[in-house]
Amino acid sequence: MIIDKVKLYVKAGDGGNGAVSFRREKYVSHGGPDGGDGGNGGNIVVEIDEGENTLLRYKYHKKFVAANGGDGMKSKFHGKTADDLIMKVPPGTVIKDAETGKIIKDMSDSEPFILCRGGRGGWGNRHFSTPTRQIPRFAKSGIKGEEKEVVFELKMLADVGLVGFPNVGKSMLLSQISAAKPKIANYEFTTLSPNLGVVDAGDERSFVVADIPGIIEGAADGAGLGHDFLRHIDRCRLLIHIVDVSGMSGRDPVEDIVKINAEIAEYSEDLANRPQIIVGNKCDMSEEGEFDKDSFESFVNQKGYDLMYISALTGKNVKELIHRVADELKTLPPLTVYEAEYDPDSEIFDDKTNHDIVIKNVNGTYVVEAEWIYKLMGSINFDDYESLMYFQKVLKNAGVFEKLEQKGVKDGDTVSMYDFEFDFVK
């Protein structure tokens, strides 16, 4: 059984602590502080593995924690920066926030994504030496790494989705038009997991087809197998809706189309509005009186669907179907890539956060402390201009600068936030 949805806990590494140390050497009477800085914690990085098509590796391993940065040492030696923890996922995996369900990242491109940033290492005591404080006996602790509960959800990157009731010939058709080898048998629910196949339409045209396990009535509410796999046709630009027109199964193809489309609409109205080609399979087995062709075609025409008759077993009209699909795909928008909905600011300023800040004047330096600021600083790269501007914007929107002015800060005064200091400029 394919594993296509998992809930995980991920945590980036904490920054290493700065060291408190003093240079002591023979013939050096005033060595001064020489405590090194802590190393940065490792990031949690998500990368695409083109050879994967399942989240099986995360079925039993649910907790991922990156290594912490090394502590600073004497002689200005920095602690070791921890290695990133790499998490491999199949193409098309969507990362969501577990609590809100909002999309953090759609892994549909090949670029690695930093899911959680490691904490920065704390400064050693050498940074805190001043003309009036020549023997600083303190250093800063490393900043904690980000942590999240996330959901990995696989939504396959297929151009075309094969839908229909069980045993109508979806797997047989996939085996005819691609190199995929799905299990084929004459009983319901032969296909227990989605199958992908690449179809060569000639003229350097190709497309990817997903064979979705049989959807039955009530699938959107969890009946049968369809509930677990409807998500895999979310991205499909075109649906091939296969029905059995042999008349031998005792099923009414019109009724089947209505029921399947109702389940798709209940799952997603957007998906229900995608173009469909109705494919009447097993047409070579149809006998007069067993299949009401006129009534069927009247219904399909009334709904505005394209219609083709094929035999997936013998290959009748299968090539014509491939060319019809390829021509249709040329006119359709590209595969859906989901935009990020998750705003990091919402985590910092959620209802559970204590927004209070403490501002103290310590020997002319305005020291600002707050749990949410400490948390925010763990995700800021102070060597990057855009990241620094983001940090400034958040502080401004949170009213930190306004509260500093209320405490009497003036242009040129030093403001300290944990291991980050800057001159205040209005």
Rosetta blueprint (number, residue, H / E / L):
1 M L
2 I L
3 I L
4 D L
5 K E
6 V E
7 K E
8 L E
9 Y E
10 V E
11 K E
12 A L
13 G L
14 D L
15 G L
16 G L
17 N L
18 G L
19 A L
20 V L
21 S L
22 F E
23 R L
24 R L
25 E E
26 K L
27 Y L
28 V E
29 S L
30 H L
31 G L
32 G L
33 P E
34 D L
35 G L
36 G L
37 D L
38 G L
39 G L
40 N L
41 G L
42 G L
43 N L
44 I E
45 V E
46 V E
47 E E
48 I E
49 D L
50 E L
51 G L
52 E L
53 N L
54 T L
55 L L
56 L H
57 R H
58 Y H
59 K L
60 Y L
61 H L
62 K L
63 K E
64 F E
65 V E
66 A L
67 A L
68 N L
69 G L
70 G L
71 D L
72 G L
73 M L
74 K L
75 S L
76 K L
77 F L
78 H L
79 G L
80 K L
81 T L
82 A L
83 D L
84 D L
85 L E
86 I E
87 M E
88 K E
89 V E
90 P L
91 P L
92 G L
93 T E
94 V E
95 I E
96 K E
97 D E
98 A L
99 E L
100 T L
101 G L
102 K L
103 I E
104 I E
105 K E
106 D E
107 M E
108 S L
109 D L
110 S L
111 E L
112 P L
113 F E
114 I E
115 L E
116 C E
117 R L
118 G L
119 G L
120 R L
121 G L
122 G L
123 W L
124 G L
125 N H
126 R H
127 H H
128 F H
129 S L
130 T E
131 P L
132 T L
133 R E
134 Q L
135 I L
136 P L
137 R L
138 F L
139 A L
140 K L
141 S L
142 G L
143 I L
144 K L
145 G L
146 E L
147 E E
148 K E
149 E E
150 V E
151 V E
152 F E
153 E E
154 L E
155 K L
156 M L
157 L L
158 A L
159 D L
160 V E
161 G E
162 L E
163 V E
164 G L
165 F L
166 P L
167 N L
168 V L
169 G L
170 K H
171 S H
172 M H
173 L H
174 L H
175 S H
176 Q H
177 I H
178 S L
179 A L
180 A L
181 K L
182 P L
183 K L
184 I L
185 A L
186 N L
187 Y L
188 E L
189 F L
190 T L
191 T L
192 L L
193 S L
194 P L
195 N E
196 L E
197 G E
198 V E
199 V E
200 D E
201 A E
202 G E
203 D L
204 E L
205 R E
206 S E
207 F E
208 V E
209 V E
210 A E
211 D E
212 I L
213 P L
214 G L
215 I L
216 I L
217 E L
218 G L
219 A H
220 A H
221 D H
222 G L
223 A L
224 G L
225 L L
226 G H
227 H H
228 D H
229 F H
230 L H
231 R H
232 H H
233 I H
234 D L
235 R L
236 C L
237 R L
238 L E
239 L E
240 I E
241 H E
242 I E
243 V E
244 D E
245 V L
246 S L
247 G L
248 M L
249 S L
250 G L
251 R L
252 D L
253 P H
254 V H
255 E H
256 D H
257 I H
258 V H
259 K H
260 I H
261 N H
262 A H
263 E H
264 I H
265 A H
266 E H
267 Y H
268 S L
269 E H
270 D H
271 L H
272 A H
273 N L
274 R L
275 P L
276 Q E
277 I E
278 I E
279 V E
280 G E
281 N E
282 K L
283 C H
284 D H
285 M H
286 S L
287 E L
288 E L
289 G L
290 E L
291 F L
292 D L
293 K H
294 D H
295 S H
296 F H
297 E H
298 S H
299 F H
300 V H
301 N H
302 Q H
303 K H
304 G L
305 Y L
306 D E
307 L E
308 M E
309 Y E
310 I L
311 S E
312 A L
313 L L
314 T L
315 G L
316 K E
317 N L
318 V H
319 K H
320 E H
321 L H
322 I H
323 H H
324 R H
325 V H
326 A H
327 D H
328 E H
329 L H
330 K H
331 T L
332 L L
333 P L
334 P L
335 L L
336 T L
337 V L
338 Y L
339 E L
340 A L
341 E L
342 Y L
343 D L
344 P H
345 D H
346 S H
347 E H
348 I H
349 F L
350 D L
351 D L
352 K L
353 T L
354 N L
355 H L
356 D L
357 I L
358 V E
359 I E
360 K E
361 N E
362 V E
363 N L
364 G L
365 T E
366 Y E
367 V E
368 V E
369 E E
370 A L
371 E H
372 W H
373 I H
374 Y H
375 K H
376 L H
377 M H
378 G L
379 S L
380 I L
381 N L
382 F L
383 D L
384 D L
385 Y H
386 E H
387 S H
388 L H
389 M H
390 Y H
391 F H
392 Q H
393 K H
394 V H
395 L H
396 K H
397 N H
398 A L
399 G L
400 V H
401 F H
402 E H
403 K H
404 L H
405 E H
406 Q H
407 K L
408 G L
409 V L
410 K L
411 D L
412 G L
413 D L
414 T E
415 V E
416 S E
417 M E
418 Y L
419 D L
420 F E
421 E E
422 F E
423 D E
424 F L
425 V L
426 K L
